[in-house]
Amino acid sequence: MSTGRWTFLSHHAHVLLWIARDPDTRLREVSAGVGITERAVQAIVNDLVAEGFLSRQRVGRRNHYEVHLDAPLRHPMQREVDVRGLLGLLESERPTAP
């Protein structure tokens, strides 16, 4: 079995999933959880906001994020799938506490 370092999901998908799980998260937490730099997370969040997958609202000294579940995925092969479908698929595999 290969021990390569690639994954099926992009950093954009990982960041979106992290924020969907915790809309009040800090970019530092996302960075540590996803395993990329805080600067990379900031760039990805900016991409996701610009493309309409997220909204960002300042609340005091922090940001609150809203995931736009009805936004369709960008790739032509997945245009019929929205963010809700993607997150639903990924969350269905998430272990639950006993």
C-alpha positions, 0 to 999 in steps of 0.5 A: 500500500502506498504511503503517498502524501496526496488526498482526494480533497483539496485544501479548499474542501478541507477549509470549507468543511472545517468552517462548516463544522465551526462557523466561529473558528479562528483561522489559526485553528483551521490552519492547525487542523487542516495542516497548512499555513494561516496565510494559505487558509486566509487566501482560501477563505478569501477565495471561498467568499469571492466565489459565494461559498461563504459569507464573513461577518465581523463580530467584535474581534472575531469573524463569524462565517456562514456557509452557503449550502445551496452554492453549486460546486465549480467543476463541470462534472459536479455542477449538479451537486451543491455544498450541502451535498458535499458536506452531507457526504463528508459528514456521513463518514464522521465518527460520532461519540458513543 
